[in-house]
Structure formats: C-alpha cells, structure tokens
C-alpha cells in the first residue's frame, strides 16, 4: 500500500509485478549451412508476444488542465493481447475514491472474466462535476467530461482497446457523471450502466442515442427512488455538495422515461419487463441506433445497491447485471 504521493507529475506506481512470471519468448537458434542433406523439421507454430503491454494494477497521475488527476489501471494477467479488448471505466461516488470503488463494486471481476481492461478514475477532491454538482470538482469548475475523454484516448494509445466497446459505470455522483458523459460524449462511449443516481441536465445537441441502464435501490435514502422529495434538497442541506439542487425533482422512474425520450424509443409503456424475487427490470428496447433504456429496481436496496451493500447482501449480482447489459452492445 502506497501511503504518500509525490508532487511530481507523470509518475507511475506498479503493484504485484512478479518478474518470474514474465513471458519468455522462444528464439530460434542459427545453424551453419553444410552440403549434407538434412531432413527438415516441421515448423513450430508462431508464438504471439502478449508481453508487450503492462499487466497488473498501477496508479498513474498527470497534469490535466492545470490540476493533478489520477486513476487506477487494472489489466488482468489473463488479458489476451492478440485481440482487441473492451475498456470499462468505473467512477466512484461523492466522498469515495478509486480504491474504494475497485474494492467494492466487483467490476474488476467482470474485467477478469470477460477479457477487458478497467480504469478506476479519481475525482478531484473525491467528487465529480456533472454540471450542477458536486463538491470541489464543481467549485473549481473541473472539466470531468474532458478528463474522461482523455483517459479513453490515452488507454487506446497504450492498450489494444476496441474503440467500439467502451463502457462506463459508476456509483451515485459517479453514476450522475456517467450519464452526463453518455449525453456529452456519446461519440466515444458505447453504453452506460450505473448505480444510484439520475441524469441531471439537458440533452446535448451532439447526443446520439446509446444504451443506458440505471440500477436503483427502492429504499435509497440519498437519491430517492420516487420524486416525492426533490433529491437536490438532500444533496444541498444534508450532504452540502451542491448549489441550487432543490430543482432536482426527479426519481428513478422519471429518469427511465427521460432516457426513453432522449433515445427516441417507441411505445408509452416499457416493452421489457423481467421480475425476480429480489429485483425487477423495466425498459424500452425499440430505440434509435439500436439503443435501449433500462431501470433495475432492487426491492430492498439502499443507496449502496452493490452486492455487499445494505439491503442487497449478496442477493443481487449488481456488477453482473450491469456488465451483461453493456457488453451486448458495440458501436
């Protein structure tokens, strides 16, 4: 565990590197030509060099727009470098950080099991600026849309990322940021599936419909499931992280229909209805660009609707549901 951070920029921390496991490339020995007849041996199959890019967990930091910005990169040892792989970004909630997110959401397991590379970006002051909110990121007018765009581009330069499979998820403030990015960066993001927050804002003129899923606990005490109490009241006066958020009179159902309109989905009632003991899924599947919109309601879920969260207790595989939704889509 690194307990201090240097003030220099552009440094890298690397974890769990075992040099004894570094792949060894086979080499072909040179033989001297003679006049003797030598029976040719069958050619060995070509061995792909999968050691050309980093594997493991590391932290990177750069100066971005005058601020130090950091993120975790996790490349599973099993990543197959002979083919392009999906990129997944997981954004923490307000007051959280990249390490908390990595250790709690189980999205790293999704990367391990599905040949993907995952980033856990760090919000400025443990917050994200999605336009109206939140914290130090909002107070300092941090351009988090541009920061995430940078991370996507940077990762594509270093790793064999499939640019048609760039997925975004997050929790609470990170979920609101994920949906803001869906709206403002739909040209580079393939699909979004996030937890416990809504889209707050207006449709961008550049928006082109992409699939969006929001996962919400019915008993969420922070981002209320219903719109009977404006969510901004909670953020303004209890958490103290926004300004003028009392206008956020929305809820999970309203958010589903907001995206239904933005994605130009047909029908007035959901055409996807799946019910199980612990959760249900409602959604619209006939939308522009082949996009979809979905709401997952975890019946006993609270604001922490992940598998280890209160009210879930392992009854709902939140990360798996999110991955199953996103991974169906490619640009």
Buried (B, 14 or more C-beta within 10 A) or exposed (E): EEEEEEEEEEEEBEEEEEEEEEEEEEEEEEEEEEEEEEEEEEEEEEEEEEEEEBBBBBBBBBEBEEBBBBBBBBBBEEBEBEEBBBBBBBBBBBBBBBBBBBEBBBBBBBBBEBBBBBBBBBBBBBBBBBBBBBBBBBBBEBBBBEBBBBBBEBBBEEBBBBBEBBBBBBBBBBBBBBBBBBBBBBEBBBBBBBBBBBBBBEEBEEBEBBBBBBBBBBBBBBBBBEBEEBBBBBBBEEBEBBBEBBEBEBBBBEBBBBBBEBBEBEEEEBEBEEEEEBBBBBBBBBBEBEBBBBBBBBBBBBBBBBBEBBBBEEBBBBBBBBBBBBBEBEB
